Every structure is written in C-alpha cells, then in structure tokens.
Amino acid sequence: MTEFKAKCLALFDDLEGRKVSKIVVTRHGRPVAELNAPSSELAPIHGAHRGSVRFLDSDDGSEPVSSDDDWDAAHGILHR
C-alpha cells in the first residue's frame, strides 16, 4: 500500500502504456485491490444517454416530482 501511494501516478502511466496488464495492491502481504487497463477504448461520457429519457404525455418536466411533505433529512433522519 505504501509503495502504491508513492508510485501510483507512474503505475497508472504503465497501465495506460500497456507496460503492465494488472497491478495488485497489497496490505500486509494480502491483496486488497486489482487495477487493470480497460480492455477497449471507453465510450465518451458526453451525450452517452442522448434520447434515453422521455416524458409521459401528462408530464412536461416543469413541475417538481415530489410533494411539499417534510423530508426525513429535515428531521435528522439520513437513512432508514
């Protein structure tokens, strides 16, 4: 883990340049993470979901989707 923290940028460069195919990060000799180069070029994020959202005829998208009821967070409840 300590070595990874010190060398992580260089290790990412090695993955990107395909000098290594996988990096295994260990803590006290036990694997805790594996890093792999992507198997193919990633699709661009911008515009990736274009056309995947549509409104029902009764919704125009300008009204709030929740009511004015109190939210749990207003009462200090963060999760149930």
N, C-alpha and C positions, 0 to 999 in steps of 0.2 A: 504494500500500500504506500509506504513512504517513497519507494523508488518511483512508483507510478506518479505520485503527486509532483515529484521533482522533474520528471521527464515526459509528462503527459502530452505536451504540445508536439514534441518530437515524435512520440509514438503515434499520434494521430497523423502526422505527416507520413510516417512509414506505412500506415494503413491506407491512406489516400494514394500513395505512390505504389501500392501493391508490393512493397518490400517485405511485408509480413501479411499473412492472411487472417491471423487471430492473435489477440492479446488476452492473456488470462491474468487477472489481478487477484493476488492472494493476500490474506491476512493471517499471520502466524502459520504460514505454510498451507492454509486451506483456501481453495478457490472461493471468491466472493462475487466475481463478475467476469464476463467474457465480452470482448469487443471484437466485432467483425466488420470488415469493409462491406458496404452494400453489394449485393450480387449483381445489381444493374443500376443504371442511372435513375435517380429518383425523379418522379414527375414534378413539374413546377407546382408550387402551392397556390400562387395567384391564379384564380379562375378555375381551380380544380373542380369546384362543385357548381359551376355555372349551369343553370337550368334544373337543379335538383330540388328547388323549393318552389312550391306553388301554393297559392291561396285558394281556399274554397270560395265558392260564389258568394257566400254570406259574409266573408271577411275581406276587408280592404287593407288590412295591415296597419291602420292608423289608430286603432283602439288598443288599450292595454289588455294583456292576456290574463291578468289576474284581477281579482276584485279588490275593493278597498279594505277587506278584512285585515286584521292585525297579522303580521308575520311572526313566526316563532322567534326570530332573531331580535325582534323588538322587545321581547321578554327575556332575553338572555339564553334562549334555547338554540344551540348551534346545530344539533343533530338529534335524531330520535333513534 
